[in-house]
């Protein structure tokens, strides 16, 4: 028996969410999938994908990991004292305001990214600023990726969703993925409706203008394609990212912290995520050349996801 046979036993008897998607990507590039053919918010895995795109800009010298972000930001400046770098944004070590972005319900006004950064209405989160000495400790916060999104847009002059499509989604073959917040409305027949405590999210889902932090829509199959590409990059087999940057992506930047947009586990790497109404994970086990992604349309599935993660590690770690 393998993960493909055993995973249903973990979720059997749970009916709180009608949609759970699973994908396994093998060393040969084949992708096995199970569950409804739905599109889900990738939640904070959006950060992992955005980090890959950012590193592609580092590879072509558009960005430098250790340059002050205010040297790149032209439409807004990060307030507070101390130098914050691109590396620190990617690794959550810049000490920025601790924000989790709940998104905006159907019918609610949606702020611009600059309104979110400034904490101005209709933003529903505090303004982003330096609160801890940059580079001193790991502090997970969506604020880091809100700043990164503005930086990437300012530097390239390209809308973020378009930029990520060009840098990551299209070349990796993630054809069912987009940061465009119109995407689920354009594919309503496949868009999974979120649930909180068994109750449907009004309107189905929230809009996430903080796209780099939490705005990607995707599928488990597309996410494992990215993890496999990162794995190939570490061994010099990727045309998209050089091995030195892939290695930095998978190296904790401070003790107990993340790599560059990447959670590091026991013999694995990837990212977890939770948005209003959804939860998910996407991880790769380099030793076996396997990646597993699970996406659900329920916010309160931590125990189920942890059990599936343990099961995947048992088979592929």
N, C-alpha and C positions, 0 to 999 in steps of 0.2 A: 504494500500500500504506500502511496505517496501523498504529497500535499493535495494534489488534484482530487484524490478520493476522500481524504480525511477532513477537508475543510468544512464540508456540509454538516458533519457531526458536531462541529463547534457552534454552528448557528441554528441547528435544529431546535424547534420548540420556541424560537423567538419570533414574534410577529409584530413587534413594535414598529418595524419599518418594512415597507413593501419592496424596497430596492437595495440590493447589495451586489456590487460587481467585484470580480476577482480576476486577476491576470497573473500568469507566470511566464517570464521570458527566459529561455534557455541559452546555453552557450552557442548553439547553432543559429540563433536568431529567430527561431520559431517562437510564437506567442500563443499560449493556451489561455482561453477565457471561459468564464462561467458567470451565470447570473444574467439578469435582463440587460439588453443592449442600451444602456442609459448613459447620458452625460451627467456628470457631477461637478460641483465646485471642488477644486483641488485644495481649497482652504490654504493652510500655510505651506503646503508643498509648492504653492506659487512662488515662495521665496527661493526654494531650491532651483526651480526652473529659471527664475530671474537671475540668480547667481551665475548659472551656466552662461547665460547671455552676456552678463557683465564681464566675465572672464574672457569671452571671445573678443570683447573690445579692448581688454588689457593685452591680449595676444597680438592684436594688430596695432598696439601703441596709441590707440585713441584715448585710453585711460592708463593711469599709473596707480597701483594699489596703495601706495604710501604717500600720495599727494593730498593736501588739505582739500576737503570737499568744497569749501567755499571758493576755491580757485576755479572750480567747474560750474558751480551754481550761478546762474545769471538772472533768474527771475525771482529768486528768494534766497536769503542767506540764513544759515543755521545760527541761531543766537546762543550765547553763553561763552564761557572761556575755555581755552584749551584747543589744541589742534585735533580735529576729527578726520580720519582718512577713509578712503573707499574700503580698504581692508577691514577697518573697524565696523563699518556699516554692515558688510557682508557677514561678519562673525558675531554681531551683537555685542561688541565690546566698546562702543562709542559712549555708553552711559546716557543714552537719550531717554526722554520721557517714556514711562512704561505704559504702553497702549496695546489693548486688544481691540481690533476693529470689528464691531458687530454688524456693520453694513446698514443699509437703509431699506426699510420695508416698502412694499408696493404702495405707491401713492404719496410717499414722503418726498420732500425736496432733497435732491442729492447735491452735496457741495462739490466744488472743484478741489483738486488736490492742494492748491495753495491755500484755500480756506481751511482745509484739514490741517495743514502744517501750521497755520496761524491760530487754529482753534476758534475760528470765526463761524457764526451761524451760516448755514444750518448744520455745520459739523457737530457730531455728537461725542467727540473725544477732545481731551485737552491739547493745547498747542504743543508742538514739538520743540524741545530745546535740550541743551546739554545740562544734565543734572549731576552726573558723577564724573570724576576725572577720566577723560578718554583713555582707553587702552588698559585700564587697571583691573577690570573684572568683566565677567560674562553677565549680561543682563538682557534676557530675551524680550524683545519688544518689536511690534510691528512698525514703530516709529522709524527704526533704522531703514526699513525698506520703503517707507513713504518718502524719506529723503533720497534714497537711492533712485526711486522712480523719477523724482523731479530732476535729479542730476543727469540721468540718462537722457531724459527728454531735452534738457537744456543743451547738453553737449552735442547731441546728434541732430537736433531740430526735427525729430521724427516722433509722432505719437507713439506712446509706449506700446500699445497693443500691436501696432504695425511693426515696430522695432523688434519685439520679441518673436513675432511671426517670422521675420526675416532671419534673425540670428539663431533661433532655436527650433521653433515648431516645424517650419518647412524643411530645413536640412535634416532634422532628426526623424522626420516622417510622422509627426504627431498631427495627422490630418483631422482628428476629431477634437482638437484643442484650440482655445482662443482666450485671450485676455479681454476681448471686446465684450462689454457688458450687455450688448444687444444679442450676443450669441445664443443664450438660452431662449430668448423670445423668437429668434429665427428658427429654432429647432425644438419647438415646444413639445412635439410628439415624443421626443427622446429625453427631454430635460427632467431629471429626477426632482420631485417635490420634497422639500425638507420637512423634518419633524423634530419637535422638542417635547420630550416626555410623552411621546405617542400622539401628540396633537400636531396636525399639519401647520406649517408656517403660512400665515396669511399671504396670499398672492403667490405661494409656491417657493419663493426664495428672496433673498435680499440682494440689492445692488451693492457692489464693492468698488467704489472709486479708488480705493487704495489697492490698485491692481497688483503691484509687485508683491505686496504683503499677503493678499488673500483673494485676488480677483480672477484667477485662472479657472476656466471650465475645461474638463478633460475626461478621459476614460482610464481605467486601470491599464488597458493595453498600451495606450500612449505613454503613460508614466513609466512602465517597465522599459519601453524603448529608450527613454532618456537615461535610465539607470544603466542600461547596457552600453550606451554611448559613453558615459562617464567611465565605466569599467574599461572599455576599449582604450580610452584616452590615457589611462594610467599605464598601459603597456605599450603606448606609442602606436596604437592601431587606429586612432581616430583622425580623420582629416579636419575635424572641427575644433579640437582643443589640444594643445601640446601637453606632453606628459608632466612637465614641471608644474604647470598650473593645475592640472588634474590632481597632482600630489598635494598641492597646497589646499585645494578644495576639500581634501579628505584628511587634513591635519588639524587637530584642535589648536586654535590660536592662543588660548590660555588654558591652564590646567582645568579640566572638567567642563570646558566649553565646546562650542561647535567648531567645525572647519569653516570654510567659506560657503555659507548657505547650506551647510550639510550637518546633519546629526551623525555622530559616530558611535556605533554600538560594538558589541562583541563579535568581531569578524564581519561586520556589515556596515553599510552607510546608507543614508537616505534622508527621509523627513516624514514627520507626522503632521496632522492638521485637524483643525476644528473651526468651522464657521457656524453661524446661526443656522441650526437645522441639519448639519452634516458633520461627518468625521471620516478620517481616512489615514492610510500610511502607504509609503512606497519605499522599499529597501532593496539593496542588492547585497549578495554574498559573493565577493570576488573569488574566493577559493573554489567555489563550484560553478562560477560563471552564471549564476541564476539571480533573477530579480523577481520580486513579488509585490503587487500593489492591490490594495483593498480599499474600496470607496463605498460609503453608505449614506443614505439620506436620512440619518438620525444623528442628533448631536450627542446623545447619551449612550454611546456604544463603546466606551473605553475598555470595559472588561472583555467584550467580544473581540475587539481589535487586538488587545494585548494577547489574548489566547491564540489568535490567528498568527500574530507575529512570533510567538513562542513556537507554534507548530511549524512555521516556515523555517525558523532557525534550526529546529531539530532535523528537518529534512535536507537543508541546503547549507548549513553552517559548517 
